[in-house]
Amino acid sequence: MTEIHSTPTLVERLSDPRPVLAVGTLAWVAATVVVLLAGERWNAALPVCYAGTALGLLGFGLFLVQRRAARRGSRGAQQGLT
């Protein structure tokens, strides 16, 4: 008898990127606020905080676009985002 090995699927809770994107973006927003309140001492870190926040928002937007395309059934969309 031949054994067929199947790859186990992840629990949906562990494969959902939304919490990671939200927490990461909120962490960058919090870091930006802390740097702004710290005054001139941390001014050099401000562009990094802005970039982290912008990349988090960009990543979240890209995820939403891909999920919308997957729900529409677009051929080029990622699978499993619905």
C-alpha positions in Angstrom: 0.0 0.0 0.0 1.3 3.4 -0.9 1.3 6.2 1.6 0.2 9.6 0.5 1.7 12.5 2.5 -0.2 15.6 2.5 1.1 18.9 3.7 -0.8 20.0 6.9 -2.6 23.3 6.5 -2.0 26.1 9.0 -4.8 27.2 11.3 -6.5 30.2 9.7 -5.6 32.3 12.8 -1.9 31.7 12.2 -2.0 32.4 8.5 -3.9 35.6 8.6 -1.5 38.5 7.8 -3.9 41.3 9.0 -2.9 41.2 12.7 0.8 41.3 11.9 0.4 44.2 9.5 -1.8 46.1 11.9 0.5 45.6 15.0 3.6 46.4 13.0 2.2 49.6 11.5 0.8 50.7 14.9 4.3 50.0 16.5 5.9 52.3 13.9 3.2 55.0 14.6 3.9 54.7 18.3 7.6 55.0 17.7 7.0 58.1 15.6 5.0 59.7 18.4 7.7 58.8 21.0 10.4 60.3 18.7 8.4 63.4 18.2 7.9 63.9 21.9 11.5 63.2 22.7 12.6 66.4 21.0 15.8 67.0 19.2 17.7 64.2 20.8 16.1 61.6 18.6 15.5 63.7 15.4 17.8 61.4 13.4 15.4 58.5 13.9 12.3 60.4 12.6 12.8 59.6 8.9 13.1 55.9 9.8 9.9 56.1 11.8 8.1 57.8 8.9 9.5 55.2 6.4 8.3 52.3 8.7 4.8 53.8 9.0 4.6 54.3 5.2 5.8 50.8 4.4 3.3 49.3 6.9 0.5 51.3 5.3 1.7 50.3 1.8 1.9 46.6 2.8 -1.6 46.8 4.2 -2.9 48.5 1.1 -1.3 45.9 -1.1 -2.8 43.1 1.0 -6.3 44.6 0.6 -5.8 45.0 -3.2 -4.7 41.4 -3.5 -7.6 40.1 -1.4 -10.1 42.1 -3.4 -8.6 40.6 -6.6 -8.8 37.1 -5.1 -12.4 37.5 -4.2 -13.1 38.7 -7.7 -11.5 35.7 -9.1 -8.7 37.5 -11.0 -6.2 35.1 -12.6 -3.2 37.0 -11.3 -4.3 37.2 -7.7 -2.8 35.3 -4.8 -4.8 32.3 -3.6 -6.1 31.9 -0.1 -6.7 35.5 0.8 -10.5 35.5 0.8 
